[in-house]
């Protein structure tokens, strides 16, 4: 069990484009995924991307199969390992939703994103993943994959009247 330090916005490593994984089912990949799970669980994250712990590889995990205590209003997302992902927008109608990020602690912002996407990639054993998602699930996938392209959600905020500190925006919510 290793809880890794989560890099915070301002660290240039969060702005890099990550490298594709070339070998699956390796001890190093399994160890990375265990660290990601431990770190995400300890922080109650909805997801986490390898660059957030300083690993420049196209690996994200998201979902727990349970309602997330940081986002109690949303439906559970199945626990997913997604490697070398691609996202295809199926419905570019934008939906607005509040987002937070473990690399931007204490803050929330409204981010417009396409409402329905297809995501493809591989799991840790190299098995193909090909799913469609909408709502919170689609939002989380897009947010996590953004980390692999060096994008943090504040870069996608358009209305800065709805971006700020949680204790100010939502005085009754703990982060
Ligand atoms: Ni994030």
Backbone and ligand atoms as CSV (ligand in chain L), in Angstrom:
chain,resi,resn,atom,element,x,y,z
A,1,UNK,N,N,0.862,-1.195,0.000
A,1,UNK,CA,C,0.000,0.000,0.000
A,1,UNK,C,C,0.892,1.236,0.000
A,2,UNK,N,N,0.822,1.988,-1.065
A,2,UNK,CA,C,1.619,3.216,-1.152
A,2,UNK,C,C,0.744,4.371,-1.592
A,3,UNK,N,N,0.604,5.328,-0.696
A,3,UNK,CA,C,-0.099,6.553,-1.060
A,3,UNK,C,C,0.951,7.537,-1.544
A,4,UNK,N,N,0.869,7.889,-2.812
A,4,UNK,CA,C,1.881,8.753,-3.413
A,4,UNK,C,C,1.486,10.219,-3.249
A,5,UNK,N,N,2.484,11.071,-3.333
A,5,UNK,CA,C,2.221,12.511,-3.305
A,5,UNK,C,C,1.554,12.925,-4.616
A,6,UNK,N,N,0.486,13.678,-4.502
A,6,UNK,CA,C,-0.222,14.156,-5.695
A,6,UNK,C,C,0.343,15.527,-6.084
A,7,UNK,N,N,0.787,15.630,-7.324
A,7,UNK,CA,C,1.321,16.906,-7.813
A,7,UNK,C,C,0.188,17.926,-7.887
A,8,UNK,N,N,0.529,19.161,-7.600
A,8,UNK,CA,C,-0.477,20.219,-7.622
A,8,UNK,C,C,-0.261,21.157,-8.806
A,9,UNK,N,N,-1.359,21.790,-9.216
A,9,UNK,CA,C,-1.334,22.719,-10.344
A,9,UNK,C,C,-0.204,23.734,-10.135
A,10,UNK,N,N,0.546,23.969,-11.176
A,10,UNK,CA,C,1.742,24.796,-11.087
A,10,UNK,C,C,2.983,23.958,-11.351
A,11,UNK,N,N,2.849,22.643,-11.103
A,11,UNK,CA,C,3.965,21.736,-11.387
A,11,UNK,C,C,3.989,21.473,-12.894
A,12,UNK,N,N,5.109,21.745,-13.559
A,12,UNK,CA,C,5.141,21.596,-15.029
A,12,UNK,C,C,4.900,20.173,-15.499
A,13,UNK,N,N,5.101,19.187,-14.609
A,13,UNK,CA,C,4.870,17.792,-15.026
A,13,UNK,C,C,3.403,17.528,-15.341
A,14,UNK,N,N,2.501,18.378,-14.800
A,14,UNK,CA,C,1.073,18.210,-15.084
A,14,UNK,C,C,0.693,18.758,-16.457
A,15,UNK,N,N,1.634,19.429,-17.108
A,15,UNK,CA,C,1.342,20.066,-18.395
A,15,UNK,C,C,1.937,19.302,-19.572
A,16,UNK,N,N,2.547,18.151,-19.277
A,16,UNK,CA,C,3.183,17.369,-20.339
A,16,UNK,C,C,2.166,16.445,-21.008
A,17,UNK,N,N,2.463,16.093,-22.266
A,17,UNK,CA,C,1.704,15.041,-22.939
A,17,UNK,C,C,2.343,13.708,-22.547
A,18,UNK,N,N,1.520,12.754,-22.115
A,18,UNK,CA,C,2.049,11.482,-21.612
A,18,UNK,C,C,2.365,10.511,-22.740
A,19,UNK,N,N,3.244,9.573,-22.422
A,19,UNK,CA,C,3.675,8.561,-23.395
A,19,UNK,C,C,2.749,7.346,-23.342
A,20,UNK,N,N,2.497,6.715,-24.500
A,20,UNK,CA,C,1.702,5.486,-24.488
A,20,UNK,C,C,2.438,4.362,-23.761
A,21,UNK,N,N,1.656,3.474,-23.155
A,21,UNK,CA,C,2.205,2.256,-22.554
A,21,UNK,C,C,2.494,1.270,-23.677
A,22,UNK,N,N,3.664,0.632,-23.621
A,22,UNK,CA,C,4.030,-0.300,-24.702
A,22,UNK,C,C,3.981,-1.757,-24.250
A,23,UNK,N,N,4.019,-1.997,-22.939
A,23,UNK,CA,C,3.973,-3.383,-22.456
A,23,UNK,C,C,2.910,-3.509,-21.378
A,24,UNK,N,N,2.050,-4.498,-21.532
A,24,UNK,CA,C,0.972,-4.732,-20.572
A,24,UNK,C,C,1.332,-5.896,-19.649
A,25,UNK,N,N,0.574,-5.972,-18.549
A,25,UNK,CA,C,0.706,-7.084,-17.604
A,25,UNK,C,C,2.143,-7.236,-17.086
A,26,UNK,N,N,2.789,-6.114,-16.832
A,26,UNK,CA,C,4.143,-6.165,-16.272
A,26,UNK,C,C,4.076,-5.824,-14.780
A,27,UNK,N,N,5.055,-6.283,-14.003
A,27,UNK,CA,C,5.077,-5.922,-12.578
A,27,UNK,C,C,5.067,-4.407,-12.371
A,28,UNK,N,N,5.763,-3.663,-13.221
A,28,UNK,CA,C,5.820,-2.204,-13.060
A,28,UNK,C,C,4.444,-1.580,-13.286
A,29,UNK,N,N,3.720,-2.082,-14.282
A,29,UNK,CA,C,2.382,-1.535,-14.559
A,29,UNK,C,C,1.424,-1.884,-13.419
A,30,UNK,N,N,1.484,-3.110,-12.918
A,30,UNK,CA,C,0.610,-3.488,-11.798
A,30,UNK,C,C,0.928,-2.661,-10.549
A,31,UNK,N,N,2.200,-2.407,-10.328
A,31,UNK,CA,C,2.591,-1.602,-9.157
A,31,UNK,C,C,2.105,-0.164,-9.308
A,32,UNK,N,N,2.210,0.383,-10.512
A,32,UNK,CA,C,1.703,1.740,-10.759
A,32,UNK,C,C,0.205,1.795,-10.475
A,33,UNK,N,N,-0.533,0.788,-10.958
A,33,UNK,CA,C,-1.992,0.799,-10.762
A,33,UNK,C,C,-2.351,0.676,-9.285
A,34,UNK,N,N,-1.586,-0.130,-8.555
A,34,UNK,CA,C,-1.880,-0.245,-7.120
A,34,UNK,C,C,-1.633,1.085,-6.416
A,35,UNK,N,N,-0.569,1.765,-6.774
A,35,UNK,CA,C,-0.287,3.083,-6.191
A,35,UNK,C,C,-1.398,4.078,-6.556
A,36,UNK,N,N,-1.861,4.021,-7.801
A,36,UNK,CA,C,-2.938,4.928,-8.218
A,36,UNK,C,C,-4.211,4.647,-7.412
A,37,UNK,N,N,-4.539,3.359,-7.244
A,37,UNK,CA,C,-5.741,3.007,-6.465
A,37,UNK,C,C,-5.614,3.477,-5.020
A,38,UNK,N,N,-4.466,3.201,-4.405
A,38,UNK,CA,C,-4.267,3.582,-3.005
A,38,UNK,C,C,-4.359,5.096,-2.846
A,39,UNK,N,N,-3.746,5.800,-3.766
A,39,UNK,CA,C,-3.706,7.269,-3.680
A,39,UNK,C,C,-5.088,7.849,-3.927
A,40,UNK,N,N,-5.802,7.308,-4.926
A,40,UNK,CA,C,-7.155,7.795,-5.223
A,40,UNK,C,C,-8.090,7.527,-4.049
A,41,UNK,N,N,-8.017,6.323,-3.480
A,41,UNK,CA,C,-8.917,5.987,-2.368
A,41,UNK,C,C,-8.645,6.861,-1.157
A,42,UNK,N,N,-7.362,7.088,-0.861
A,42,UNK,CA,C,-7.015,7.889,0.312
A,42,UNK,C,C,-7.529,9.310,0.183
A,43,UNK,N,N,-7.656,9.785,-1.079
A,43,UNK,CA,C,-8.094,11.161,-1.316
A,43,UNK,C,C,-9.572,11.234,-1.706
A,44,UNK,N,N,-10.262,10.069,-1.698
A,44,UNK,CA,C,-11.661,10.015,-2.143
A,44,UNK,C,C,-11.836,10.570,-3.549
A,45,UNK,N,N,-10.883,10.326,-4.416
A,45,UNK,CA,C,-10.988,10.835,-5.779
A,45,UNK,C,C,-11.990,10.043,-6.601
A,46,UNK,N,N,-12.584,10.708,-7.585
A,46,UNK,CA,C,-13.455,10.019,-8.543
A,46,UNK,C,C,-12.604,9.324,-9.599
A,47,UNK,N,N,-11.366,9.796,-9.729
A,47,UNK,CA,C,-10.433,9.219,-10.684
A,47,UNK,C,C,-9.070,9.818,-10.436
A,48,UNK,N,N,-8.064,9.226,-11.090
A,48,UNK,CA,C,-6.717,9.787,-10.984
A,48,UNK,C,C,-5.941,9.356,-12.225
A,49,UNK,N,N,-5.019,10.178,-12.638
A,49,UNK,CA,C,-4.209,9.901,-13.824
A,49,UNK,C,C,-2.749,9.793,-13.399
A,50,UNK,N,N,-2.008,8.934,-14.085
A,50,UNK,CA,C,-0.611,8.691,-13.714
A,50,UNK,C,C,0.217,9.975,-13.614
A,51,UNK,N,N,0.034,10.944,-14.512
A,51,UNK,CA,C,0.851,12.170,-14.389
A,51,UNK,C,C,0.661,12.883,-13.047
A,52,UNK,N,N,-0.498,12.665,-12.407
A,52,UNK,CA,C,-0.732,13.332,-11.121
A,52,UNK,C,C,0.182,12.811,-10.014
A,53,UNK,N,N,0.750,11.612,-10.216
A,53,UNK,CA,C,1.755,11.131,-9.256
A,53,UNK,C,C,3.144,11.138,-9.911
A,54,UNK,N,N,3.272,11.915,-10.974
A,54,UNK,CA,C,4.590,12.137,-11.557
A,54,UNK,C,C,5.039,11.068,-12.530
A,55,UNK,N,N,4.085,10.253,-13.011
A,55,UNK,CA,C,4.420,9.194,-13.965
A,55,UNK,C,C,3.844,9.580,-15.328
A,56,UNK,N,N,4.740,9.782,-16.288
A,56,UNK,CA,C,4.365,10.360,-17.575
A,56,UNK,C,C,3.894,9.287,-18.564
A,57,UNK,N,N,2.843,8.542,-18.145
A,57,UNK,CA,C,2.328,7.471,-18.994
A,57,UNK,C,C,0.822,7.589,-19.134
A,58,UNK,N,N,0.316,7.062,-20.248
A,58,UNK,CA,C,-1.114,7.174,-20.548
A,58,UNK,C,C,-1.916,6.123,-19.776
A,59,UNK,N,N,-2.022,6.357,-18.482
A,59,UNK,CA,C,-2.742,5.448,-17.583
A,59,UNK,C,C,-3.653,6.274,-16.695
A,60,UNK,N,N,-4.948,5.948,-16.708
A,60,UNK,CA,C,-5.877,6.576,-15.776
A,60,UNK,C,C,-6.722,5.486,-15.128
A,61,UNK,N,N,-7.217,5.777,-13.932
A,61,UNK,CA,C,-8.237,4.924,-13.326
A,61,UNK,C,C,-9.358,5.848,-12.861
A,62,UNK,N,N,-10.567,5.306,-12.845
A,62,UNK,CA,C,-11.685,6.087,-12.327
A,62,UNK,C,C,-12.784,5.127,-11.893
A,63,UNK,N,N,-13.699,5.669,-11.078
A,63,UNK,CA,C,-14.838,4.881,-10.614
A,63,UNK,C,C,-14.473,3.968,-9.470
A,64,UNK,N,N,-15.466,3.694,-8.645
A,64,UNK,CA,C,-15.262,2.780,-7.524
A,64,UNK,C,C,-16.405,1.774,-7.439
A,65,UNK,N,N,-17.432,1.986,-8.256
A,65,UNK,CA,C,-18.637,1.165,-8.151
A,65,UNK,C,C,-19.556,1.626,-7.036
A,66,UNK,N,N,-19.122,2.659,-6.296
A,66,UNK,CA,C,-19.927,3.204,-5.199
A,66,UNK,C,C,-20.107,4.704,-5.401
A,67,UNK,N,N,-21.074,5.263,-4.716
A,67,UNK,CA,C,-21.245,6.716,-4.759
A,67,UNK,C,C,-20.010,7.358,-4.132
A,68,UNK,N,N,-19.454,8.351,-4.813
A,68,UNK,CA,C,-18.246,9.015,-4.320
A,68,UNK,C,C,-18.632,10.072,-3.279
A,69,UNK,N,N,-17.992,10.037,-2.091
A,69,UNK,CA,C,-18.370,11.007,-1.052
A,69,UNK,C,C,-18.093,12.462,-1.439
A,70,UNK,N,N,-17.173,12.696,-2.384
A,70,UNK,CA,C,-16.926,14.078,-2.831
A,70,UNK,C,C,-17.960,14.521,-3.870
A,71,UNK,N,N,-18.663,13.547,-4.471
A,71,UNK,CA,C,-19.677,13.869,-5.490
A,71,UNK,C,C,-20.931,13.033,-5.218
A,72,UNK,N,N,-21.549,13.238,-4.049
A,72,UNK,CA,C,-22.635,12.328,-3.628
A,72,UNK,C,C,-23.879,12.407,-4.503
A,73,UNK,N,N,-23.975,13.463,-5.307
A,73,UNK,CA,C,-25.186,13.632,-6.123
A,73,UNK,C,C,-25.164,12.787,-7.399
A,74,UNK,N,N,-24.029,12.122,-7.689
A,74,UNK,CA,C,-23.908,11.414,-8.956
A,74,UNK,C,C,-23.944,9.908,-8.798
A,75,UNK,N,N,-24.350,9.261,-9.897
A,75,UNK,CA,C,-24.446,7.797,-9.923
A,75,UNK,C,C,-23.043,7.168,-9.860
A,76,UNK,N,N,-22.932,5.941,-9.296
A,76,UNK,CA,C,-21.625,5.276,-9.255
A,76,UNK,C,C,-21.118,4.957,-10.668
A,77,UNK,N,N,-19.804,4.946,-10.809
A,77,UNK,CA,C,-19.142,4.601,-12.076
A,77,UNK,C,C,-18.390,3.293,-11.839
A,78,UNK,N,N,-18.453,2.344,-12.788
A,78,UNK,CA,C,-17.729,1.080,-12.569
A,78,UNK,C,C,-16.226,1.330,-12.460
A,79,UNK,N,N,-15.550,0.594,-11.565
A,79,UNK,CA,C,-14.095,0.761,-11.428
A,79,UNK,C,C,-13.418,0.406,-12.751
A,80,UNK,N,N,-12.626,1.318,-13.276
A,80,UNK,CA,C,-12.075,1.151,-14.626
A,80,UNK,C,C,-10.600,1.514,-14.653
A,81,UNK,N,N,-9.820,0.676,-15.307
A,81,UNK,CA,C,-8.433,0.997,-15.666
A,81,UNK,C,C,-8.454,1.294,-17.154
A,82,UNK,N,N,-7.925,2.437,-17.548
A,82,UNK,CA,C,-7.961,2.810,-18.967
A,82,UNK,C,C,-6.565,3.278,-19.380
A,83,UNK,N,N,-6.009,2.561,-20.352
A,83,UNK,CA,C,-4.624,2.792,-20.790
A,83,UNK,C,C,-4.642,3.155,-22.278
A,84,UNK,N,N,-3.792,4.085,-22.667
A,84,UNK,CA,C,-3.685,4.547,-24.060
A,84,UNK,C,C,-5.063,4.897,-24.637
A,85,UNK,N,N,-5.805,5.756,-23.950
A,85,UNK,CA,C,-7.185,5.992,-24.367
A,85,UNK,C,C,-7.327,6.909,-25.575
A,86,UNK,N,N,-8.428,6.718,-26.269
A,86,UNK,CA,C,-8.906,7.709,-27.228
A,86,UNK,C,C,-10.364,7.984,-26.892
A,87,UNK,N,N,-10.764,9.218,-27.114
A,87,UNK,CA,C,-12.141,9.623,-26.852
A,87,UNK,C,C,-12.724,10.161,-28.145
A,88,UNK,N,N,-13.910,9.686,-28.477
A,88,UNK,CA,C,-14.647,10.180,-29.639
A,88,UNK,C,C,-15.940,10.806,-29.136
A,89,UNK,N,N,-16.191,12.027,-29.527
A,89,UNK,CA,C,-17.423,12.689,-29.102
A,89,UNK,C,C,-18.594,12.143,-29.923
A,90,UNK,N,N,-19.622,11.657,-29.238
A,90,UNK,CA,C,-20.808,11.119,-29.923
A,90,UNK,C,C,-21.922,12.151,-29.977
A,91,UNK,N,N,-21.944,13.041,-29.005
A,91,UNK,CA,C,-22.933,14.120,-29.000
A,91,UNK,C,C,-22.230,15.347,-28.454
A,92,UNK,N,N,-22.013,16.323,-29.329
A,92,UNK,CA,C,-21.208,17.473,-28.887
A,92,UNK,C,C,-22.047,18.543,-28.185
A,93,UNK,N,N,-23.308,18.216,-27.900
A,93,UNK,CA,C,-24.091,19.111,-27.063
A,93,UNK,C,C,-23.368,19.264,-25.735
A,94,UNK,N,N,-23.093,20.493,-25.353
A,94,UNK,CA,C,-22.334,20.677,-24.117
A,94,UNK,C,C,-23.243,20.646,-22.899
A,95,UNK,N,N,-22.718,19.998,-21.860
A,95,UNK,CA,C,-23.398,19.958,-20.579
A,95,UNK,C,C,-22.460,20.610,-19.576
A,96,UNK,N,N,-23.001,21.390,-18.680
A,96,UNK,CA,C,-22.162,22.000,-17.649
A,96,UNK,C,C,-22.208,21.150,-16.381
A,97,UNK,N,N,-21.087,21.062,-15.698
A,97,UNK,CA,C,-21.060,20.334,-14.436
A,97,UNK,C,C,-19.911,20.835,-13.580
A,98,UNK,N,N,-20.101,20.731,-12.266
A,98,UNK,CA,C,-19.033,21.115,-11.342
A,98,UNK,C,C,-17.949,20.061,-11.344
A,99,UNK,N,N,-16.699,20.488,-11.395
A,99,UNK,CA,C,-15.573,19.563,-11.319
A,99,UNK,C,C,-14.606,20.005,-10.240
A,100,UNK,N,N,-13.919,19.024,-9.720
A,100,UNK,CA,C,-12.796,19.269,-8.830
A,100,UNK,C,C,-11.658,18.393,-9.307
A,101,UNK,N,N,-10.506,18.539,-8.701
A,101,UNK,CA,C,-9.347,17.757,-9.129
A,101,UNK,C,C,-8.411,17.621,-7.942
A,102,UNK,N,N,-7.859,16.421,-7.773
A,102,UNK,CA,C,-6.946,16.196,-6.650
A,102,UNK,C,C,-5.689,17.062,-6.785
A,103,UNK,N,N,-5.406,17.538,-7.998
A,103,UNK,CA,C,-4.250,18.419,-8.205
A,103,UNK,C,C,-4.599,19.892,-8.010
A,104,UNK,N,N,-5.886,20.160,-7.755
A,104,UNK,CA,C,-6.339,21.533,-7.523
A,104,UNK,C,C,-7.173,21.519,-6.238
A,105,UNK,N,N,-6.537,21.210,-5.118
A,105,UNK,CA,C,-7.316,20.943,-3.896
A,105,UNK,C,C,-8.073,22.167,-3.403
A,106,UNK,N,N,-9.271,21.872,-2.887
A,106,UNK,CA,C,-10.058,22.921,-2.244
A,106,UNK,C,C,-10.879,23.763,-3.194
A,107,UNK,N,N,-10.845,23.436,-4.486
A,107,UNK,CA,C,-11.549,24.273,-5.459
A,107,UNK,C,C,-12.538,23.458,-6.284
A,108,UNK,N,N,-13.503,24.177,-6.857
A,108,UNK,CA,C,-14.461,23.595,-7.797
A,108,UNK,C,C,-14.729,24.621,-8.885
A,109,UNK,N,N,-15.051,24.107,-10.081
A,109,UNK,CA,C,-15.423,25.000,-11.164
A,109,UNK,C,C,-16.411,24.327,-12.090
A,110,UNK,N,N,-17.210,25.122,-12.763
A,110,UNK,CA,C,-18.149,24.592,-13.755
A,110,UNK,C,C,-17.424,24.487,-15.092
A,111,UNK,N,N,-17.470,23.279,-15.662
A,111,UNK,CA,C,-16.791,23.006,-16.929
A,111,UNK,C,C,-17.821,22.501,-17.942
A,112,UNK,N,N,-17.899,23.149,-19.113
A,112,UNK,CA,C,-18.743,22.606,-20.180
A,112,UNK,C,C,-18.008,21.493,-20.921
A,113,UNK,N,N,-18.696,20.377,-21.124
A,113,UNK,CA,C,-18.082,19.257,-21.870
A,113,UNK,C,C,-19.146,18.582,-22.734
A,114,UNK,N,N,-18.731,17.936,-23.825
A,114,UNK,CA,C,-19.670,17.161,-24.637
A,114,UNK,C,C,-20.392,16.124,-23.764
A,115,UNK,N,N,-21.690,15.945,-24.010
A,115,UNK,CA,C,-22.470,15.148,-23.060
A,115,UNK,C,C,-22.320,13.644,-23.250
A,116,UNK,N,N,-21.950,13.228,-24.470
A,116,UNK,CA,C,-21.892,11.783,-24.719
A,116,UNK,C,C,-20.629,11.449,-25.510
A,117,UNK,N,N,-19.863,10.465,-25.024
A,117,UNK,CA,C,-18.603,10.092,-25.681
A,117,UNK,C,C,-18.471,8.572,-25.774
A,118,UNK,N,N,-17.614,8.165,-26.702
A,118,UNK,CA,C,-17.151,6.783,-26.752
A,118,UNK,C,C,-15.704,6.811,-26.283
A,119,UNK,N,N,-15.325,5.882,-25.384
A,119,UNK,CA,C,-13.906,5.817,-25.032
A,119,UNK,C,C,-13.375,4.433,-25.286
A,120,UNK,N,N,-12.150,4.420,-25.823
A,120,UNK,CA,C,-11.502,3.172,-26.209
A,120,UNK,C,C,-10.083,3.162,-25.634
A,121,UNK,N,N,-9.602,1.979,-25.373
A,121,UNK,CA,C,-8.255,1.839,-24.838
A,121,UNK,C,C,-8.072,0.401,-24.403
A,122,UNK,N,N,-7.234,0.220,-23.397
A,122,UNK,CA,C,-6.884,-1.125,-22.939
A,122,UNK,C,C,-6.873,-1.157,-21.421
A,123,UNK,N,N,-7.115,-2.349,-20.875
A,123,UNK,CA,C,-6.928,-2.505,-19.435
A,123,UNK,C,C,-5.483,-2.959,-19.168
A,124,UNK,N,N,-5.179,-3.291,-17.916
A,124,UNK,CA,C,-3.782,-3.580,-17.564
A,124,UNK,C,C,-3.263,-4.882,-18.182
A,125,UNK,N,N,-4.197,-5.724,-18.638
A,125,UNK,CA,C,-3.768,-6.968,-19.282
A,125,UNK,C,C,-3.717,-6.825,-20.802
A,126,UNK,N,N,-4.045,-5.645,-21.292
A,126,UNK,CA,C,-4.022,-5.409,-22.735
A,126,UNK,C,C,-5.340,-5.746,-23.413
A,127,UNK,N,N,-6.388,-6.004,-22.610
A,127,UNK,CA,C,-7.700,-6.301,-23.200
A,127,UNK,C,C,-8.369,-4.998,-23.647
A,128,UNK,N,N,-9.062,-5.076,-24.764
A,128,UNK,CA,C,-9.677,-3.869,-25.338
A,128,UNK,C,C,-10.839,-3.391,-24.479
A,129,UNK,N,N,-10.889,-2.094,-24.272
A,129,UNK,CA,C,-12.032,-1.437,-23.639
A,129,UNK,C,C,-12.668,-0.542,-24.690
A,130,UNK,N,N,-13.971,-0.642,-24.837
A,130,UNK,CA,C,-14.693,0.158,-25.830
A,130,UNK,C,C,-16.083,0.407,-25.260
A,131,UNK,N,N,-16.297,1.606,-24.751
A,131,UNK,CA,C,-17.552,1.904,-24.061
A,131,UNK,C,C,-18.102,3.241,-24.496
A,132,UNK,N,N,-19.389,3.400,-24.246
A,132,UNK,CA,C,-20.026,4.697,-24.424
A,132,UNK,C,C,-20.461,5.186,-23.056
A,133,UNK,N,N,-20.397,6.497,-22.872
A,133,UNK,CA,C,-20.733,7.045,-21.561
A,133,UNK,C,C,-21.416,8.385,-21.733
A,134,UNK,N,N,-22.251,8.702,-20.764
A,134,UNK,CA,C,-22.860,10.035,-20.731
A,134,UNK,C,C,-22.924,10.498,-19.286
A,135,UNK,N,N,-23.360,11.725,-19.103
A,135,UNK,CA,C,-23.519,12.257,-17.754
A,135,UNK,C,C,-22.192,12.317,-17.003
A,136,UNK,N,N,-22.244,12.021,-15.709
A,136,UNK,CA,C,-21.052,12.138,-14.862
A,136,UNK,C,C,-19.934,11.216,-15.340
A,137,UNK,N,N,-20.304,10.018,-15.780
A,137,UNK,CA,C,-19.326,9.048,-16.288
A,137,UNK,C,C,-18.524,9.666,-17.451
A,138,UNK,N,N,-19.237,10.272,-18.407
A,138,UNK,CA,C,-18.567,10.908,-19.554
A,138,UNK,C,C,-17.679,12.053,-19.087
A,139,UNK,N,N,-18.139,12.786,-18.105
A,139,UNK,CA,C,-17.367,13.923,-17.581
A,139,UNK,C,C,-16.070,13.438,-16.933
A,140,UNK,N,N,-16.178,12.390,-16.115
A,140,UNK,CA,C,-14.990,11.884,-15.411
A,140,UNK,C,C,-13.963,11.347,-16.415
A,141,UNK,N,N,-14.414,10.602,-17.400
A,141,UNK,CA,C,-13.487,10.074,-18.410
A,141,UNK,C,C,-12.759,11.216,-19.111
A,142,UNK,N,N,-13.507,12.235,-19.504
A,142,UNK,CA,C,-12.889,13.351,-20.223
A,142,UNK,C,C,-11.908,14.100,-19.319
A,143,UNK,N,N,-12.283,14.279,-18.061
A,143,UNK,CA,C,-11.400,14.975,-17.117
A,143,UNK,C,C,-10.089,14.190,-16.935
A,144,UNK,N,N,-10.220,12.870,-16.712
A,144,UNK,CA,C,-9.004,12.076,-16.460
A,144,UNK,C,C,-8.117,12.015,-17.702
A,145,UNK,N,N,-8.713,11.811,-18.870
A,145,UNK,CA,C,-7.905,11.736,-20.090
A,145,UNK,C,C,-7.266,13.082,-20.400
A,146,UNK,N,N,-7.929,14.172,-20.045
A,146,UNK,CA,C,-7.315,15.490,-20.202
A,146,UNK,C,C,-5.946,15.548,-19.515
A,147,UNK,N,N,-5.823,14.892,-18.353
A,147,UNK,CA,C,-4.529,14.904,-17.652
A,147,UNK,C,C,-3.422,14.335,-18.541
A,148,UNK,N,N,-3.774,13.395,-19.416
A,148,UNK,CA,C,-2.764,12.762,-20.282
A,148,UNK,C,C,-2.325,13.681,-21.407
A,149,UNK,N,N,-3.151,14.699,-21.669
A,149,UNK,CA,C,-2.781,15.671,-22.716
A,149,UNK,C,C,-2.258,16.965,-22.073
A,150,UNK,N,N,-2.041,16.934,-20.760
A,150,UNK,CA,C,-1.482,18.109,-20.099
A,150,UNK,C,C,-2.504,19.203,-19.820
A,151,UNK,N,N,-3.785,18.808,-19.755
A,151,UNK,CA,C,-4.845,19.799,-19.511
A,151,UNK,C,C,-5.446,19.602,-18.125
A,152,UNK,N,N,-5.600,20.696,-17.402
A,152,UNK,CA,C,-6.273,20.666,-16.100
A,152,UNK,C,C,-7.618,21.382,-16.253
A,153,UNK,N,N,-8.612,20.962,-15.440
A,153,UNK,CA,C,-9.962,21.483,-15.699
A,153,UNK,C,C,-10.057,23.016,-15.645
A,154,UNK,N,N,-9.250,23.724,-14.792
A,154,UNK,CA,C,-9.391,25.191,-14.817
A,154,UNK,C,C,-9.124,25.791,-16.204
A,155,UNK,N,N,-8.346,25.073,-17.034
A,155,UNK,CA,C,-8.087,25.569,-18.393
A,155,UNK,C,C,-9.344,25.488,-19.260
A,156,UNK,N,N,-10.337,24.736,-18.820
A,156,UNK,CA,C,-11.578,24.577,-19.591
A,156,UNK,C,C,-12.736,25.370,-18.988
A,157,UNK,N,N,-12.477,26.027,-17.860
A,157,UNK,CA,C,-13.517,26.878,-17.266
A,157,UNK,C,C,-13.716,28.088,-18.172
A,158,UNK,N,N,-14.977,28.423,-18.446
A,158,UNK,CA,C,-15.240,29.628,-19.258
A,158,UNK,C,C,-15.859,30.733,-18.412
A,159,UNK,N,N,-16.685,30.319,-17.445
A,159,UNK,CA,C,-17.377,31.303,-16.617
A,159,UNK,C,C,-16.697,31.340,-15.248
A,160,UNK,N,N,-15.806,32.307,-15.077
A,160,UNK,CA,C,-15.019,32.341,-13.842
A,160,UNK,C,C,-15.807,32.861,-12.645
A,161,UNK,N,N,-17.099,33.200,-12.857
A,161,UNK,CA,C,-17.933,33.486,-11.683
A,161,UNK,C,C,-18.344,32.184,-10.998
A,162,UNK,N,N,-18.126,31.059,-11.690
A,162,UNK,CA,C,-18.441,29.758,-11.095
A,162,UNK,C,C,-17.169,28.912,-11.016
A,163,UNK,N,N,-16.142,29.510,-10.441
A,163,UNK,CA,C,-14.868,28.825,-10.187
A,163,UNK,C,C,-14.326,29.421,-8.894
A,164,UNK,N,N,-14.056,28.590,-7.916
A,164,UNK,CA,C,-13.564,29.170,-6.675
A,164,UNK,C,C,-13.342,28.122,-5.604
A,165,UNK,N,N,-13.201,28.612,-4.380
A,165,UNK,CA,C,-12.903,27.748,-3.246
A,165,UNK,C,C,-14.181,27.093,-2.729
A,166,UNK,N,N,-14.069,25.800,-2.431
A,166,UNK,CA,C,-15.242,25.037,-1.994
A,166,UNK,C,C,-15.853,25.630,-0.738
A,167,UNK,N,N,-15.011,26.054,0.203
A,167,UNK,CA,C,-15.573,26.525,1.477
A,167,UNK,C,C,-16.328,27.841,1.307
A,168,UNK,N,N,-16.071,28.538,0.209
A,168,UNK,CA,C,-16.810,29.766,-0.091
A,168,UNK,C,C,-18.041,29.456,-0.942
A,169,UNK,N,N,-17.837,28.624,-1.984
A,169,UNK,CA,C,-18.944,28.302,-2.894
A,169,UNK,C,C,-20.003,27.453,-2.219
A,170,UNK,N,N,-19.553,26.462,-1.458
A,170,UNK,CA,C,-20.444,25.468,-0.836
A,170,UNK,C,C,-20.052,25.329,0.629
A,171,UNK,N,N,-20.494,26.253,1.492
A,171,UNK,CA,C,-20.001,26.256,2.877
A,171,UNK,C,C,-20.272,24.964,3.644
A,172,UNK,N,N,-21.264,24.155,3.184
A,172,UNK,CA,C,-21.572,22.941,3.944
A,172,UNK,C,C,-20.877,21.697,3.402
A,173,UNK,N,N,-20.007,21.848,2.382
A,173,UNK,CA,C,-19.328,20.689,1.786
A,173,UNK,C,C,-17.875,20.642,2.272
A,174,UNK,N,N,-17.432,19.442,2.619
A,174,UNK,CA,C,-16.025,19.235,2.998
A,174,UNK,C,C,-15.283,18.608,1.843
A,175,UNK,N,N,-14.062,19.035,1.576
A,175,UNK,CA,C,-13.284,18.418,0.499
A,175,UNK,C,C,-12.128,17.637,1.098
L,1,NI,NI,NI,-8.003,15.797,-12.096
